Amino acid sequence: MARVDFYLLKQTGLQSRHSFACRLAEKAYRLENTVHIHVADRAGAERLDELLWTFRDGSFVPHHTISKSNAQQESPVTIGCGDVDVAPCDLLINLSDEVPVFAKAFPRVAELVTSDEDCKQLSRKRFAEYRDQGHTLETHNV
């Protein structure tokens, strides 16, 4: 079972989740971990792809967006959505509203929760689902 970390952010909005995901992915990459960032849709994947190049001056996070046609490309950080086949790696950062079906294959999962009421409600459902599946859960106030 995976260790699932819920990061409770003080900020609101999807942009806050995306910015924190970039910082978390950069930290994991610098520690030589592989990362997959799962987003809700293609537009979110494109926004995150752009943000990973620009979120901080001087940062470098090698990454690519995966789809059914290029799911086998090697990169330390990947971004995807939907039911694309994802090779298990060290960390899954989930930015979608549901627990991805492939989450069980990852040793660590990061769930990013903003202070928006909708985001908190959806994360409570994911928390219960992870708990019911037997994952180890941790909560961090950020």
N, C-alpha and C positions, 0 to 999 in steps of 0.2 A: 504494500500500500504506500501511497505517496504521503509526503509531508506537505500540507497545504497551508500557506501563509496568507492571511487576510491583512492587507495593508489599508488601514483606515485613514484616509486623507482628509485634512481640514478643508480643503478647497472643494469647489463645486465644478461640475461640467466635465464633458468628455475630454476636453483639451487637457485638463489636470491629470486625468488617467493616462492619456497618451504621453504627456511629459514625464510622468513618473515611470512609465513603462520604458521610455528611452533611457533614463538614468539607471534603472534596474538592469536593463539589457547591457548597457555599457559596463557596469560594475561586474556583471557575470562574465562578460567577454574578457575583461582585464584579468579575471581570475581563471581564464582559460576554460570556461564552461561554454557549452553550446546551449542555444536558447531558441525556442519557438514562441512567437507572439501570435496568439489566435484572436482575430477580430471578428466582428459581427458580419461585415460585408466587404465587398470589393472596394467601395469608396473609402472605408475605414483603413483598409490595407494600403491604399495609395497615399492617404494622408499621413499614416505612420511611416511609410517608406520615405516620404519627403522630410518628415520631422526628424528622422534618425540622422539625416545629413546636416540639419540646421539647428538642432535643439540647444547646442552649446558650442561656443567658439572653441576651436581646437580639438573637438571630440572626433573620434573616428570609430565607427561601429560597422565593420563589414557585414553586409546583409543583402538579402534579396527576397522578393515576393515570390511565393510559390503558387503554382496552379496545377491542374491535372496534367498539363503538358510538360511542366518542368519540375515536378516534385522531387526528382532525384538529384538536383544540383546540390553541391556541397558549399556550405557557408556557415560560419559560426553562429549567425543569427538569421532566422527565417521569419517571414510574416505570411500568414495565410488565413483563409476563412472557409466556411462551409465544410464539406466532407472530403477535402483533399487529404490524400494519404500523407501522414506526417511521420517521419522517422523519429523514434524516441530520442530525446537528448537530455541534457542535465536539468533544464528548467523550462517549464511551460508558463508563460505569462498569459492569462486569460482576460481578454477585454470584451468578450461576448457576454450576453445575458444568461447563457446556459452553460452547464458543465459540458465541455466537449466529450464526445464518446471515447476519444483516445486518451483522455487525461490519466487513466489508470496506468498507462505505459511509461509515465514520467516519474522520476523519483521525487521531484519537487514541483509544486504548482504555486504560482503567485496570483492572488485575486486582489484587484485594486478597487477600492470602494471610496467614492467621494461622499460628501455630506448631503448630496441630493436625496430627498426622500425616496424617489423611484429607485435610485441606484442601491440604497440601503435595503429596501424591500427585496429586490431581486437577489442581492448578495446573501440575504438571510435564507432564501430558498436554496441557493447553491451551498451555503454552509451546511444546511440540514441534509442535503443530498450527499455531500462529501462525508459527513458524520455517519449517515446511514450505511455508506459503503465501507466504513471502517478506516478511513484515512486519519492520520494524525493532524490535528488542527492547531494553529497558532494565530494569535491576533496581535497586530502591532499598530500603535497609534503613531502616525507620521505627521 
